[in-house]
């Protein structure tokens, strides 16, 4: 009985319970004062409770009826909405079984094989559901020259037999976004692109051609550029004697890229009496909120184009760089003013630094370690605390490192990663030799420890360059980093005397990157070599550093033996064994392939275990760097060297 009373009171609202409690207390007090009211009070209290319960149940029934009616109305409205939906929609199960299609759906896709599109969607979704991942459908698909945004959620279907596998169904909405896509494309096409065009060898043209020929040649250059600008409905303005600024709508950019910037080749066709080949550097960008910001990003792209040797177009879109051209030989500069300026600026930076740390690139070679040693001697004449970071142990430099370890002076100079991390601080000057790529330096973590960074490099500039360098000596025309370092040493204000092994390291660096002075050598290359020879270089010892053991030589011979010739001029081979030194083996094999008659480009692929390496070499008009940049992935190492014939287009 007590439990029934408790259940009865639980059904009553809390507010009513309070009122009943107050009435009960009042009646109890009344009965204490007048005992004769006890029985009437009990009867009255019971009547109040019965009335309260009746009112409560009646109200509950009315609310329930209202909710049921509302639910029916909502269901009816929902069904009516589905049937008369302005969007094509379809209800289907995960296996592709169609439960229902709206009339709008049937009308929209009456003449389209829509089942194929639905099958593709359900196949993608079924894989996720099989992996217990219930997806949300949100994708764009093109159907019969229209673009639809397909959206929908899968829900589990209730089944009477719970032992059966769960089923899912969805309502897919096909929203026609063709018009909005076209408007977006029209908006993007109308955006402003800004280009900067620079004549690479303007000074040489002006100096070497006859006075009466200068206006004719320049007029032909300008006419070619203006005709190209008119073709894309753009505006071109000459801002300096060798520089033009070009503005046009973005819709023409794709056409330019498809044509590989044909203006580069048209400029080369301009004839001069001195048979000079005229080349351009083009930088184009569409990134920036204002036209000024777009111009600034185009300027950054121009720095990259010039750093890669000119004769190419660099396009910056969506935070990425695309490269076109780059088939002409880098032009050697005739002035050494920059080398003098860099040498003096570097001396000042060394004087202001607390200590100096020098590092090359990963998988170091003789150019990297030789340039690092030259910079060590340059810095050592000014600052006492100077270190060279080297974690590399490979066939390319092991013999040289062994010879270096025999020198007592370098016992505490060559340090590893852990020692470098403990010695670097915000006041350290960090010098990077023979690379400018953030992720290719010997110890990338060092770049974040100081803002005082100097770069000395000769490779064509890539998109992942070190952006915050204080001083950069980056000359793509140079044969090697060792050549650039030799010039810095030669034009420094301090009296710098190289040790014999340091001079031999620099000389070996030039030799390895020029293939014994046969590739990419200019007047300044031989001048740097002559300067180093004054230190009594032992040529025989240097040559021994390049010797391979018999086993490595046989491996290289096997790689060359397996090579395939493509298009009668491209040699391709592979090194199948997993080898941590695969990059060096592949590089030597690629060099050997170039010694074969008619082969002008070579590629050798190897396996380093944790990544694939590709080495490319060229002595013709193929720029292997551009090819390998397109093949590059995050865990792929590539090396390349091109020597491009200047007169080949």
C-alpha positions, 0 to 999 in steps of 0.5 A: 500500500505504501509503495502504491502511494509513493508511485501515486505521488511520483506522478504528481508535479513537484509544485503540486507536491509542495502545495499538498504538503502545506495543506497537510501541515495546516490540517494537522495543526487544525486537528491538534487544536480541535480534535473533532476535525480529524475525520473531516480533515482526512476526508477533505485531504483525500478529496484534494489528492484525488482531484489533483491526480485527475487534473494532472492526468487530464493535462497530461492527456491533452499534451500527449494528444497535441504532441501526437497531432503535431508529430503527424503534421510534421511527418506530413510536412516532411513527406510533402517536402521530400516529394516536392523538393526543389532539389533532385533527391534519392533514397538508397541503401548502402548496397546501391538499392534505390528505395525511392526517387523524387519526381524532380530527380527523375525529370533532371536525369531522365536522359542521363545514365545516372546509375553509373554515378550512383554506383560510384558513390555507393562503392566509395561509401561501402568501403568506409562502412565496412571499416566501421566508419559511417561517412558523411557524403559531401562531394562534387560530381560532373553530370552531363555538363553540369556540376552537382554538390551531392550531400547526405548522411547515412543512418542505421535502419532498425531491424526486427532481427537484431542478429542480422548485420546492420543496414544503412540508408541515406537521402542524397541531395543533388544541388546544381552548383553549375552557375555558382561554379561558373561565376567563381571561375569568371571571378578568378579569371578576372583576377590580376596577375602581375609579371616581371620580365628581365633581360638576363644578359642586357649588359653583355649585349650593350657592351659587345654589339656595335653602336648602330645595332643596339637600337635595332636589337632592343627594338626587336626585343621590345616588339616581341615582348609587346606582341606577346602582351597584346596576345593576352590582352595585357599591359606591359610597361618598361620600368628600367632599361632591362626590366618590364612589368606586365599586368593581365587577367588570370584567364590567360595564365593557363594558356601561357603555361600550356605554351611553355612560355613560348616567348622565351624561345622567340627572344632567343631567335633574335640575331645579333652580329656577335651571335649572342643568345638573348635570354629572359627571366619571367616571374608571374604571381597572382598571390596577394590582397592588393596589386602591390602585394602581388607585385612583391610576390612576383619580385620574390619569384624573380629572385628564384628565376635569377637564382636558377640561372635565368632563361626561364619563367617562374609562376607562383600560384597557391603558395607553389612555384612552377618552372618553365624553360631553363634550357640555356647555359647560366651566364658567367658574370664578368665583374667580381664586385659582388664577391668583394662586397660579400667578403667584406660583409661576411667579415663584419658578421663574423666579428659581431658573432659570439661563435661561428658554425659552418655546415654543408648539405646531407650526404656531403661531397667534396664540394660541400666539405671543401667549401666548409673548410675554406669558410672555416679558415676565413672565419678562423682569422677573425674569430677563435671559436669556429666549428664545422658540422659533419655527420656524413660518412660515405664513399665520397668523402671518407678518404678526405675525412681520414686525411683531415683527422690526421691533422691535430688542428681539426681534432675539435673543429669537426663536430656532430649534430649533438655538439652543434646543438649544444654550441649554437645560440641566438648570437651564433653565425651559421654559415650554410655551404653548397645548398640553399634548401631548408630540408637539405642542410646537414642539420635542419634544426640549427636553422631555428636556433639563430637568425644570423644565417649566411648562404654560399651556394651555386645550385639553381634556386628551388622553391624550398629555399632558406628565406631568412638569410642575413647574407646570401652569395648565390651564383648559379653561374659558378661551377661549385661552392668551392669556387665561390668560397675561393673568391671570398678568401681571395678578396677578404681584407684580412691576410688569409693563409690556407693550410695545404689540406684546406686548399686541396679540399677547395680544389677537390670541390671544384674538380668534383663538380666540374668533372675534372674541369670539363663541365660548367667551367668559366674564366673564374673557375680557372682563376680560382684553381690557379689561386689555390695551386699557389698553396702547393696542392698535391694533385696525386693525393687529391686524385686518390680521394676520388678513387673507388674500391674494386667492389664499388667499381664493379657495381657501377659497371653492372648498372651501366651494363643494364642501362636502356637507351630511350629516344637514342639519347637518354640512358636510364638504369637502376641500382636494385640493392638496398644501400645507404650509399646508393645515392653516390653509386647512382651519381657515379653511374649516371656520370659514366653513362654520359661517357657513352656516345650519343647519350646526352642525359642519364638517370639512375634510380637507387634504393637507400632503404628508407627512401628512393634516390634518383641521380640525373646528369646532362650534357645536352639541351635537357634540363634534368633539374626541372624533370627531377623536381617534378618527380620529387616526393617528400622521402625522395632524394635526388641529385642532378647536374646539367651542362647545357649547350648554349646554342641549343634551343 
